[in-house]
Amino acid sequence: MGYQKAVRLALLAEKMFAKEAHDAGLVTKVLPHASFEAEAGNLISNYSRLAHQASASFKERGGSVISEIS
């Protein structure tokens, strides 16, 4: 998305179609209306599971990743 379009969206709060938002890289996935609830539920479930796994891994390492970086 170009600078002018980004400024226009930010300042004027214009509505944008889902395909436009996807093409501009503002969203990563557009779900069809007919299956929206089921697909959104699956995505939320997957993200939730990943967040839990990341949190558990963080706790297993003693809550610190700094030692691995330095």
C-alpha positions as CSV (number, residue, x, y, z in Angstrom):
1,M,0.0,0.0,0.0
2,G,1.3,3.4,-0.9
3,Y,1.9,6.3,1.5
4,Q,-1.0,8.3,0.1
5,K,-3.5,5.5,0.4
6,A,-2.3,4.7,3.9
7,V,-2.7,8.4,5.0
8,R,-6.1,8.6,3.4
9,L,-7.3,5.5,5.2
10,A,-5.9,6.7,8.5
11,L,-7.2,10.2,8.3
12,L,-10.6,9.7,6.7
13,A,-11.4,6.3,8.2
14,E,-12.8,5.1,4.9
15,K,-14.4,1.7,4.7
16,M,-12.5,-1.0,2.7
17,F,-13.8,-4.2,1.2
18,A,-12.2,-7.4,2.5
19,K,-10.5,-8.2,-0.8
20,E,-8.9,-4.7,-0.8
21,A,-7.7,-5.2,2.7
22,H,-6.2,-8.6,1.8
23,D,-4.6,-7.3,-1.4
24,A,-3.1,-4.4,0.6
25,G,-1.6,-6.8,3.2
26,L,-3.7,-5.4,6.1
27,V,-5.3,-8.8,6.7
28,T,-3.8,-12.3,6.1
29,K,-7.0,-14.2,5.5
30,V,-10.5,-13.4,4.3
31,L,-13.2,-15.8,5.4
32,P,-16.4,-16.5,3.4
33,H,-19.6,-15.3,5.1
34,A,-21.3,-18.8,4.9
35,S,-18.5,-20.5,6.9
36,F,-17.2,-17.6,8.9
37,E,-18.1,-18.8,12.4
38,A,-16.7,-22.3,11.8
39,E,-13.5,-21.1,10.2
40,A,-12.9,-18.3,12.7
41,G,-13.5,-20.7,15.5
42,N,-10.9,-23.1,14.0
43,L,-8.4,-20.2,13.6
44,I,-9.0,-19.0,17.2
45,S,-8.6,-22.5,18.5
46,N,-5.3,-23.0,16.6
47,Y,-3.9,-19.6,17.8
48,S,-4.9,-20.3,21.4
49,R,-3.1,-23.7,21.3
50,L,0.0,-22.1,19.9
51,A,0.0,-19.4,22.6
52,H,-0.4,-22.0,25.3
53,Q,2.5,-24.0,23.8
54,A,4.7,-20.9,23.7
55,S,3.9,-20.0,27.3
56,A,4.6,-23.5,28.5
57,S,7.9,-23.6,26.7
58,F,8.8,-20.2,28.2
59,K,8.1,-21.5,31.7
60,E,10.1,-24.7,31.1
61,R,13.1,-22.5,30.3
62,G,12.8,-20.7,33.6
63,G,11.0,-17.8,32.1
64,S,14.1,-16.3,30.4
65,V,15.3,-16.2,26.8
66,I,18.0,-13.6,27.5
67,S,20.6,-16.2,28.3
68,E,20.2,-17.8,24.9
69,I,20.7,-14.5,23.2
70,S,23.8,-13.4,25.0
